[in-house]
């Protein structure tokens, strides 16, 4: 895990921005293996030249700006994206606000004003399909053609394939939507996780012998409804204690068919988690959400789900996303 990870924003004084750094630029939703190839290239470039390597990313996600009424299932919100980036060895991240002004900035102006003028970069790494600037005119080939005149080094990373399939954020979203947690984990380089505060629920789990920590995920979360083996940790601080468990994400068709809710039962845990912010890593998909005719049938199924979750977690000891601390 890296330390001293610095976040630079639009209002950060130029005097504290490390000039001459190299950057890895992208949206980095999920910080998957393709993104990590770009980050690795920037880290290698920075090591060669003896300068820090930073990520350059955009918030909100440009897709949210251009299509505000279209639901966007983000793999990582801004905070979790930065936590993942902080664990890669990067010295920090430049978070650029993506708004009307940014969307209207030409690629040339972005290069000259933001990358060269404000950040003073000496090198940049991007993915083969990354575009930027008004009308998405900015491209890897534009950066390569401008590099000699600007005096910067450019590294363009090809796509990363797994079993002849390109790794992408879209492919990971699709895998999660289909309950293919193993595929998502492979493309991400670690389990997908969600973060949220434990809220009060109907407390039915207590009566069933399965008290749960209830978390409301983002309303656009596209994870398949069903039962999962999960590994859980506190989201903030230096507490590295992890708990294994089984979780249900869905509408509880046996009871109320209400709004989607993540209900997590932690094995071998007793205590009060209300208002605690938890990271929930999804290790394995067990089954789809079902409606039961009787409570006894539901409890028998929950017993079976728990046994399967314990077995899945035992087969993946220590599986948890690598997360850094945001300075």
N, C-alpha and C positions, 0 to 999 in steps of 0.2 A: 504494500500500500504506500502511495506517495504521501508526503507531508508538505505543508506550505502551499497547497494548491490555491492559486489566486484567481479570482473572478474579476474580469475587466468589463465594464459596461460603458454605455454611451456617455455617461457623465463622469467617468473616471478621468482625472487630470492626466494630460499627456506626459507630465513630468514623472509619473510613476509607472508608465508603460515601458517594459524592457525593450529598448530599440535593438534592432538587428536579429530578433528572434525568427525562427522558422515556424510556420503554422500548418496545421492540418485543417482544411476547410470542408464543412459539410453540415447537413442538418442533424446527422448522428442520432436519429430516432432509434433507440434500442442499443446503440453502440455495439452492433453485431460484428461478425468476423470480417465482413467487407470494410466496415468503418475502421476496424482495428488494423487492417492492412495499410490504410491511409495514415493512421496514427503512427504505426510502426515505421513507415517511411519518413515521417517528420521527425520522429525520435532519432532515427539513424542519421538523418541529415544534420540535426542539431548537435549530435555527438561528434560528428566529423568536423564541424566548424566551431565547436566549443561554445554554442549559444543555446538558450532555452528553447523548448518547443511548446507551442501553445495550440489549443483548438480554437477555431473561429466557427461560431455557430449562430443560429438565428432563432429568436423568440418573439412572438409566437411562431409556430411552424408556418412557413409561407403558405402551405395549403389551406390553413385555417383563415388566413387573410384573404386569399383569392376566392375561397368558397365558404364563407362564414355560415351558410345555412345547411351545409353538407356535414353530417356527423363524421368526426375524425377520431378514429381509434388510435391513440398514440400509445406506442409501446412504453415510452418513458415520458413523464412530465419533465419540466425544466430541472427541478431539483434532482430527480433520480438520474437524469442524463448527466448532470454535473458530477454526481457521486460516482457514476461509472467511469466518466472521463478522469476523475481524480485518482482512480486506481490504476491507470495505464502507465504512469510515469511522466505524463505531461506536467509542465510547471504551472499551467493554469488554462483558463478559457476566456476568450473574448466573446461575450454575448451581445450581439447586435440586435437592436429592436427592429423587427420587421413590420413596418407601417407604410402608409401611403408614400411618404418621402423616400423610404428605402426601395419600395417597389418601382418608383419612378426614376431611380438613379441608373444611369447607363453603365454598362460593364466597364467602359474605359474610365469613367469618373470613379467608379468603385475601386478599381485597381489603383488609380493614381492618388485619390484622396484618402480612402480608407486603409488600403493595404500598404501603400508606400508612404504616403504623407503622415497619417496618424499613427500607424503601427510600426512603420519603418522596417518591414520584413526583409529578410535576406534570402528567404526561400519559402516554397509552398508545396504542399502535397494535396492532391485531390483525387477523387475517384474518376474513372473513365466517363461516367455519365452525369457528373455534376455540372449544373448550369447556374448562372447568376446574372444579375443586372436586368434592366428593363427589357421585357420581351424575351428573357432567358438567352440573350445574345452571347453572354459570357460563357466560355467553354474551356475545357482543358487545352484545346488546340490554340485558342486565343492567348492563354497564359504562356504556352510554349513559344509562340511567335513573338510575344512581347518580352520574354525573359532576357535576351541579350541586351536589348536597349535599356531595360530597367536594372540590369545587373543583379538579377535574382536567379536562384536555382528552382527549377520546377520538376516535380516528380508526379507522374500520372500512373495511378494504380489500376491494373486491369480488374475485371470482376473476379470474385472468389466463387468457385464452384464446389458444390458438394454432390457427389454422384451425378455429375453433369448438369446440375441445376444451379443457376446463379443465386447467391445469397442476397436477399434484399429485405427491407423493412416490410414491403407488401407481402412477400412470401411468408414472413414470420407471422404477420397478422392473419393471413389465411390459415396457416397451420393452427394457430390458437383458436380461431373460429371453428375449426373442425375437431378440436380436442387433441390434436397431434402434438402433444407437449414435448415428446422426445425430439421431433423434427425441429421444433422451435428452439429447444435447448442446444441442439447441434449447431444451428445457424447463428445463435447468439454467442456461443462459446461459454454458456452457463445458463442456469434456469431463468426463465422469465419471472419477474416478480412485480407485485403491486404493493403500494403503501397506503395506509389509511388509519384513521383514528377509530378506536373501539367505541362503539355507541351502544346505548341501551336498546334491547330488542323486546320481544314478547316473552322471553325467558321460558319458552317451551322446552328448550334443551335440558334444563335442570330436571324437569319432570320426567324426561325420557332417559335420564342418566348420562346425557351428553351436553353439559353446559358449554356454550359457545361464545367466542369473542366475535361480535358482529361488526362488519366494516362495510361501508357503502363505497363502492368503487366509482370511478368516473362514469357518468351516465352514458358515455359513448364507448365504454369498454366492450370489446367484441369477443371476449373469451366465451367459449362454448359453455352453456349451462350444464352442470354435472357435478360429479364428486371427484375430488383430487387428493392425492397424497401431497402434503405441503411441509415445508420447513420454515420456521418463523423466528424472527429476531426483532428486538427493539430497534427502531429506525434511527434514534439519535443517541449520542454519547458513545462511550467506549465499551459498553456492555456487549461482549461477544457471545453471550449465552444463546444457544439455539434450542428451539423446541420442535420436536416432530409432531405431526398431527394429520388430521383428515379434515377436509373442508368441502362445503357445498356452496356452489355459486349458482344462484337461480331465483325462481319465484315461489318456491315452497308450494307446489301444487296440491300436496296433501292437506294444507291448511288454508292459505289465503290467496295463492296465486298473485301475490303483490309485486311491488317493485323489486328488481334484482338486488340481492343482498349476498355478501360473502359471509358465511358462517363457519368459523374455525374452531374445531375441538382439538385442544392440545393434550397429547398423551402425557401422563405422569406429571400433571401440573395442577397446583391448587393456589388460588390467589385472585386478586381483583385487578383486572386489566382495563377497566373503564377509563376512557380519555387517554390511554396509552397509544402512541403511534407505532404501528407494527409494519415490518416488511414481511410479506408472505410470498415465498418462492414456491412455484408450482413444479413439482418433481415428476408426477405421473398422473395420467388420466385414468380413473377407475371405471366409471360408468356414466351414462346419461342420467339426467334428472327424471325421476319417476313419481307417479301418484300411487299411494298405497290405500287399500280399502280399510285397513285396521292399523291401530297404533302398534300392536304386537308385531305385525308384519314389517312395519317401518323399523322397529327396534332390531328385529332379527337381521334386516338388511344393513343397518348401521353397524351392527357387530361384525358382519362380514366385510363391510367397507373398511372398517378399522383394521382388521386383520390383513387385508390386501394392502392398505396404506403402510402398515408397519413393514411388510415384506418389501415393498417398493423402496421405502426409505433406507432399509437395511442394505439394499443393493446399491444405494447411491450415498455412501457415507460422506458427510462433509459437503455435499452439493449445496451450494449457495452462491449468489452473485458476489463478485469481488467489488467491494464498494470502498471508495476513499472518503476522506473528510474534506469538506469545502472550507477553505480558509477565509 
